[in-house]
């Protein structure tokens, strides 16, 4: 099917066509970039920062969340 024609509008004069596109996975690039890298023009492999950095970030966010909860509890009226 080369396309789809819809009779939209008054008296069937309007038409809309649909042309199927090739999925991105059917033609992978050799650079191995992600959709976000293509959209924002980021170059590189997209590899993570490493387990040490990820662990430090997780612990930091957890500590900040715990500190925020303690602050909220402390600021409640008694």
N, C-alpha and C positions, 0 to 999 in steps of 0.2 A: 504494500500500500504506500504510494508515494506521498500521500498527504490526506488530510481530512478536511472536508469543506462543510461548514455549518451555515445554514441559511438563517442568519440573524438580521434583524431590522425589519422595517416595514416593507411589505410586498416581497419579501425574500431577496431584496437587492444587496443586502450586506452579506459579507462572507468572511470567514476566519479560516486560516490554514494552520496546520500543525506539521512541522517538519521534525521528525525524531532526530535527536543528537546522539552521537557516540558517547557512551559512558567514559569517564576519566580512567577507569581501570582497564579499559580495552586497549589504551595506548599509553602505557606508563613512560614517563620521561626517564632519561638516563641519569639525571641529577639526583633523583630520589627526594625531591622536595615535597612538602605537604601542601594542602590547599591553603592554609594560612600563610605559608611562605610565599606562595604564588600571589595571593591576594595583596599582601603587604610588601612584597619585594624583598623578602628576607633571604639572604643566602646562607648556606651552611647545611650541615647534616641534620640539625634539630635534635642532637643527642642531649641527654640530660646532664645536669651538673655533677652528678656522682652521688653515691650513697651517703657520704659524710655531710655534704651540703644539704641533701634532702632531710637527713636526720636532724641536723641543726635547725633547719627551717621549721620542721614539724614540732620540735621541742619549744622553739621560740613562740610559735603561734599558740601552742597549748598553754604556755606560761602566761602569755598576754590574755588569753581567754579566761584562765583561772583568776588572774589579777582583776579582770573586769567584773567577774562574778562576785569576788570578795568585796570589791568596792561598792557594787550595787547592794549587796546584803548589808554592808556597814552603813550605807546611806539611807536605809529604810527607816521610817519613823518607828520609835519604840513605844 
